[in-house]
């Protein structure tokens, strides 16, 4: 758990735009450079002033030193207080301090100015160390500032780098933290945007003061007593049994009600509901009714476990902020979709080529799913059952497993349970592979919507493909199968390479 927090000042604790930009404007005027647009001077917020004058306006070293002096001439009495604290910062600092965390400021601004600003806003009491640059031009690099702040925080003792965050809004904060071997949190509510912080390899990125506070306080939750593994197992068993019992009983009750209601119906209506043999005797429900009964049974099972699933999904969504604070590019969602399609086609083709789909246990399942209206099949097997299964297997079982076993083992165990649940070799193997992908996608993007939508998509696609012809009529061969598998695995590897932060 992180116990030492280093905060940048400008763009992190306070918004200094007016003070900094007007003082930069004042300094530039003294150099014969007249800049009327203060927005163009925002890049001066964060990095060392001298470097910024040289970089943005082409001043040589002597000119830059003179510009810094003119800047400070106005800043020390006027610009210093043309500043405002970001909303929520004092409350956050007070809470963090009350939790026993050690706070410090590590800013590129001269220490004397940092101290006066913090005193002006009555925030200096929250910090055990306040460190900035020196007026003589020394200790201006961020890593030097961080090093001194750590020296003061740890009072010259060994620095435990695993317990420290550097929090700031610019790339200099992230880069300085990395050079000092500590993790960084980038904030986009300041003057560095998401792209800048990602390119600087900030370990985490937050978008608001509230999100920063939630992130820092959530780590406190990990030290609280957790549910014992035996309790987790019971939670999983209870949810699984409840789902199966409610689903099965609901299907029996619905079947009974249909039989009771159809007693006085006309022959034409009964033909849609029942299948009859050559003698006119009722043999079974029609495929349409079977799909409706199945969908209603799964919906009832899902409803029964919904409170538990909602609680665990909500908790996981809050925890996910620890590793999913960055916006994922749309290309990564496309890669996950490509992985799902490639693995679906590849695994299905492989099972067909190995002759496993000819097994009687699988044929009975396949026969039961087809023959009715296509729209009912898509509704049942492409929407309702995937949602119900995701609530159970990823929403409850997987979320419970990953709280007391390694996350990769949780992928495997939840996928194994998902495959075994289907009750036959073909769907078991297929379910295991797709279960791994669903859990991986859930973790990768930090949203429960991902496995739900992915499951619905692959189920719908599989149903539509099978619904338009027998599997044997599809162009399945070893070359196409291997290409699909390589494509799917390649997409997963691409995702893995793209991920900078993974739990």
N, C-alpha and C positions, 0 to 999 in steps of 0.2 A: 504494500500500500504506500502511496506517495504521502509524505509527511512534510515536505519542504516545497514551498511554492514561491517562485521568483516571478514577479510581475514587471512587465514593461510599464512605462507611465503613459506617454503620448499614444493615443489611439487604442489604449487598453483599459486604463483606469479613467483617463480624462480625454475630452475632445479639445485639442489645443489649436484647432484650425485657425481661428481668427487671430490669436496672438502670434502664432508662428508665421503665418503667411503675411500679415501686415508688417512684421519685423523684417522678414526677408525682403519684402517690397521696399521698405525703408533703406535696407542695406544696398539693394540694387540701385536705387535712386542715387545713392552717394557715389556709385560707380558709373553713373551716366546711363544706366539701363532702366528704362521706364516700363514696368510691367503693370498693367491695369487689371488683369484678370487674376484674381486671387486663387481661383480653382487650378490654374496652371502651376501654382506653387505648392500644391498638396504633396508632391513627391519629396519635399523637404522634411515632411513629418516622419520621423523615425530614424533615418540614417544620420551619421555625423554631418554637421553643417558644412565644414570645410570641404569634405568630399562632394557634397551636393552642389555647392557653388562652382566647383571645378568641373563636375560632370554635366550639369544642366546649362551652365552659362559660359563655359569655356574659360574661366578665370585661371590664371596661373597661381602658383602656390602663394606668392606674396599678396596678390590681389585677393585671393580667397581668405587669407589671414586678416586682411583689412576689412573685408566684408563681414567676417564673423565678429570683429570688434564693433562695427557699426550696428549689427544685429543685436548684440548684447546691450548696446547703449540704450536702445529703446525697450528691449525685452525685460531688463532687470527691474524696471519701475512700472511699466505699462503692460507690455505684452504678456508678462508673467501671469497676470490675472485676467487676461482675455481668454478665458478657459472655462470649461464646465465639466463636472463629473458625469460620467455616463449613468443613466438611470439604473438603479439596482446595485451599483457597485458598493456603496457603504453597507448596505444590508448583507451583501454577500461576504464582505470582508469580516464583518462582525460575526456572522455565522461560522465562517471558517476558523476564526480565532477561537470561538467558543468550543469548537470541536477539538481544540488542542493542536491544530496545524501551525507550522512555523512559516511566517510570511516575510518576504523581503521584496524590495524594489530594486530592479537592475535596469537602469535607463542609460541611454547614450547622452542625455542632457546633463550638463554640469551638476554635480551633487548639490551645490548651494542652491540652485534653482529648484531642483527636485524637492529638497527639504522645505523650501518656502511655499511651494505649491501644495504639498501635502499638509503643511501646517495651516495654510489658508483655508483648506477644505476640511480641516479637522480629521484627517485620515492618518496622520503620522503615527498615532498610537497603536495602529494595527500591525506595524512592521518592526521586526527585530533588527533589521539592517536596511539602510537606505544608501544605495550606491549608484553613482553616476560617473561621468567623465570629470576630468580636472580642467580648470580654466586655463592651465598652461599648455593644453593640447595633448596631455598624456591620458592614457586609459580611455581611448575613444572607441576602440574596437569592441564589439559586443562580447566576444569571448573573454576579453580582459575584464570587462565589467562583471560578467557572470562569475569569473574566477574569484574576484574580490568579494562579491556577495556571498559566495559559498564559504570562503575563508572566514568571513565574519559570522555567518550562520553557525558553522561548525566549530567556531572558536579555535581554529588552527588544528583541530583533530582530523582524523581520516574522514574524507567525504564519502558518504554512502550514495553513489550516483543513481542507484535503483530507486531511491525514495524522493526524487526531485523532478519537478516540472518547471520548465521555463515557459511563461505565458506571454505572448505578444502578438502584434498585428502585422508585422512586416517580416520579410524573408530574412532580415538580419538577425532577428530573434531565433528563428529556427536554425539558421546556419551556425550561429554562435553556440546554441545549445548542443548541436551535433558535434561541433569541435571539442566541446567540453565533456562529451560522452553522456549527456543527459537527454531525456525525452522532452519534446516541446508540444505546446498546444497553440495553434494559430487561431486568432479571432478575426472573423470577417466583418464585424460591426465597426472596426476601426478603418485604417487606410490601406490595408493590404487585401486584395481580393482572393477568391478561392484559387484561381490559377497561379498567382504568385506564391501562395503558401504551399500548394501541391508541388510546384516546381522546386521549392526549397526543401521538400521532404519533411514538412511538419508531421509529427507522428499522429496528431489528432487535429481536427479543425472544427470549431464551433461557430455558430452564426449569430448568437445573441448572448447577452449577459446571463439571461436565465438558463440557456443551454450550458453555458460555462459553469454556472453554479450547480446545476443538476449533475453535470459530469463529475465535478470535483467531489460533491457530496455522495454520489453514488458509490464511490470507492469505499466510503465509510460503511456502506451496507454490507460489503463483503466480509467485514470483521464481526458481524453480528452472528449469533448462533443460527445455524441452518438446520433444515429438516434432515434427520438422520437417513442414511441410505435405506434402511429397512422401511422407514416411513415413505420414502420415495417409491420403493417397490410396491408397497401396499397401495399407494395412490395410483400407480399405473395399472395394477391388477384390478382394482376397484373400477376404474374408468373403462377398462377393456371389457370386463364382465358386464358392467351396466349397459354399455353400448350393445353388446351381443344380445343380452336378455331383452332389452327394450325393442331392438330391431326385430328380433324373432317373434316376440309376443305381438308386436304391432302387426306384423305380416299375417299372423294367425287370426287376429281379431278382424283385420280388414277382409281377409278371405271369408271368414264366417259371415260378415255383414254383406258382402257381395252375394254370397249364396242365398242369404235370407231375402235380400231385396229383389233378386232376379227370379224368385219363384213364380211370379205371375206375369212375367214378361212374354212378349210375342216371340215367335220362332225367329223372326228376322233379327231382333235385338240380341237374342241368345246366341245367334251365329257369330256375332262380333265378340261376345264374351267368352264362349266356350268352344272347345274343339271336340267334335263327335267322331265316333268310329263309323264304319259302314252300316252298322245296324241302327245308327241314330242315337246311340248312348253317349252321354257326356264322358269324355276321357280326362280332360284337364281344362284349365283356363287357357284362353288364347294368348299368344305372345304379347299382344297389346296390354291385356289385363295383367299379365305376369310382370311386365315392365312397370306398370302403374303401381302395383302392389310393392314391388321392390323399391321403387323410388320413395314411396310413402314410408316404408319400413326404415330405410336409411335416414330419411328426414327425421323420423321419430327418435332413432338412436342418436342422431346428431344433436337434437334438441335436448336430450337427457344429459349429455356430457357438456353441453354448451357453457354452463356456468364455470366449470373447472377449466375448460379450454380457454375461455375468455380471460380468466384470471391469469393463467400461465402465459398466454400469448401477450397480454398487456405487460406483464412483468418482463418478459423477454424483450419486448419492444423497448422498454425503458433501459434494460441492460445493454441493448444493442448500440446505444449511443457511445459506448466505450470503444467500438471498433467500426462504426458506420457513420461517422460524422461528415464524411466527404460525400459529395454528390457523385454518384456513379455515372460515367458517360453512357449515352444510349447504346454505343457499340458493345458495351459489356452485356447489356440485356440481350442484344442480338446474338452475341456469342453463346449465352446460356440457351437461347432458343435453338441455335444451330446444334449445340451439344445434345439437346433433348431429341431433336428430329433425327440426328445421325445415330444416336444410340438406340432410339426406338426402332428405326428401320434395320439397323445392323443386328441388334439382338433378336428381333423378330425373324429376320432372314436366317440367322444362324440356327435358331431353334427349328425352323422349317427344314433347313438343309440337313440337320442332324436327325430328322425324323421324329422329334419329340412331340410335335403337334398332332401326331397320329394317335397318341395315347388316348385311351377311352375316357379317362378322367377329364382331360381337357376338352375332348369332343363334346361331352355332355354339357359342359359350361358354355362352349361356343354355340352349340345348337340352341341353348335356352335364351341366348342373347339376341338372336337374329330371327327374322321372319315377321316381325310386327312393323308398325309404321316407323319410318326413319326418324321422324321428329320426336317420337316417344323414346326411341333408343338413345338419341343424342341427349334428351332431357334427363333420362335415367342414368345412363352410363358415362355421359360426357359432362354433366353438371352436378347432379345431386350426389351420386356416390363418390366422386372425387372430393367434393366439399366435406362430406361426412368423414371420409377416410383421412383427410388432412387434419381435421379437428382432432381426431383420435391419435393418429400416428405421428404427425409433426407437432400439432398443437399441444398434446399432452405427453405422449410417450417419449418423444425425442427431447422435448423441453425438460422433462423430468430426468432423463438419462444424463444429459450433459451437465447437470448440476452435481453429479457425484462420480462421473467417469470422464476420462479424456475425451475431448470433443470428437476426435476421429473415431474413437471406439463407439461413441454415441451414434455417429453416422452409421457404422456397421451394424450395431445392435438394432437400431430402429428400422433399418432397411431389411435386416433378417426377419424381424417380427412382421413387417409389412409383407414380405414375400411368403412367409409361412402361413399367414392369415388366409391367403387365397386358396390353399388346400390342394394344389396340384403342381407338378414339376414345372410345366411351361410358365404358368403365371407366377410361380414362386421365383424362378430365375429372373424373369422379366421384372417382377415387382421389386426384387432385391436391387437390381441395377438402377431402376428408375427411383427407388427409394433413396439410394445413395445420392443421386443427382438432386432430388427434391430437397434433401437435408442440406446438401452443399449449397444449393441456390438460396435456401433460407438463411444460412449463415453468411453467405457472400454478400447479399444485399440487405440483410437485416430486416426484412419485411415478410410477414406471413402471407401476404398476397402473392408473393413470388411462387412458392410451391403450389398454392391453390390454383392459380391461373395456369401454371405449367402442367399440372396434373390434368386439369380440364382440357387443355389443348391437346395433349398427347392421347388422352382417352377418346376425345371427339374424333381426332384424325384417324386413330386406329379403327374406330367404329365405322367411320365413313369408308375407309379403304376396304374393310371386310364386308361392309354392307353392299358394295358395288361389285362383288364377285368373290368366288371362293379363293382361299389363299393359294391354292395350286395354280390358279390362272394368272397370278401376278408374276411379273418378270423377276423372279428370285434366282440368283446364281451366286457362286462364291465371289466373283469379282465385285459385283455390286454390293454384296454384303460386307466384304472387307473394306471397300471404299467408304461405305456408310459408317462403319466402326471407326476407321481412321479419322474420318471427318469429325465424328462425335468426340472422340478422345482428344483430338487436336484442339477442338474448341474449348474443352475443359482445361487443357494445358495453357491455352492462350489466356483464359480467365485467371488461372493461378499466377501467371507471369504478370498480369496487369494489377493484381491486388497488392497494394503496398502494405496495408494493415489487415491482419487476419487474426482472429481470436486464437 
